[in-house]
Amino acid sequence: MDRTSLEKIQREKLLVAIRRANKVPFLRQKLREAKLESITGPSDIAKLPFTFKKDIIECFPFGALAVPITKVARIHTSSGSTNKPITTFYTKNDLRVWSELMARGLAGIGAKKGDIFQNTTSQGLFTGGLGLISGAERLGLVVVPLGSANPDKQLETMRDFGVTVFHAIPSFGLRLAEALESKENAMRATLKIRLALCGAEPWTKEMRRKIEGTLEIDAFNNYGFAEAGGPGIGVECIFKNGLHVWEDHFIMEVVDPKTGEQLEAEEEGELVITPLDREAMPLLRYRTGDITRIIDGKCECGRTHRMMEWMRGRIDDMIKIRGVGLYPSNIERLIASHAESNGQFQIVLSGIDDMLVRLEVNNAAWRDPTAVANLKTTLAHEIKRQTLLRTDVEIVASGTLPRSDGKARHIVDLRRIS
Ligand SMILES: [Zn+2]
């Protein structure tokens, strides 16, 4: 679809989305306060008010609904770390659109009819469960809804059913890689896996290289968040140039997180998403808290949907150490660039502001004391150079750090609160 047609769709859908937003009390209030004159299309979007996560939390459980509860076909929640979960609602049509988008994403990474698809995430309230399954079914894949199970069980199921495509949270992708590494070499030959869709937590390209290298697959980044319906907002295509955001369903902006001013393409800031089709739970200019940039350029695949860069982290993930802001993903990137690392790490904060980076190395490196000592020195130096923070580095054997079944927890904050 050419950009002119895409923008025409955006314009028509945005006006409908504003009408729907007017049915939600807190959004109606915001629209009233904004004293809008005329909104003619996406170019006027900066006139619309922002929606924040706290707006949704405050009206838990049903206050964000734009339709009577009898029109709601399903409820999901986010797996977020706030006290109350973020609730998200779908009408029948919302579920249909969602499965279309998930099918589009899976097709974009190269999955096709005849592929056997295993979902390795929980199939309950988490949007990455049923959302992926319905998309895979829509595309005509054979679905193996295993859900959460340990890495060994996942690999055995992949082997038994000849699974070719799977979905995983990236940190679980690493655990699968680790599990395969611990097996005899012949295990990989019994597997037919070739593609993985990973998302739901920030990860890095270095982490992808580990997953792809060990599992011998292609892994793709998939983006979404529960508030806007879950995964299926943006996904990489086979060229891996960035995540195509489905602009016929979402308006994407990147803004300065402090001032809220719109930024130009290539400028890094906070991603703001306006979903255009959501009936049950419309949102206007939702502040995602995710840091990224819009990529200025075309993709070889020919899609006209613009791309965004991999998330650099979340605003809320940023930790302050001695007055310096640090994103755990920066540390992760440095660690993963060393072949000795298996990708598992922890940042331990203690005392007033002492930082210790603890990481695991693979078995070969662990048996080599010189390699361990070198890695320790090099990493401390690299972290200092890149983040301006002095840190201790501790290297431990593979399997030492706790593994969580959910999203990775990299920060252990034992600091005294003064
Ligand atoms: Zn592309």
Boltz pocket constraint, residues with backbone or C-beta under 6 A from the ligand:
constraints:
  - pocket:
      binder: B
      contacts: [[A, 237], [A, 238], [A, 239], [A, 241], [A, 244], [A, 299], [A, 300], [A, 301], [A, 302], [A, 303]]
      max_distance: 6.0
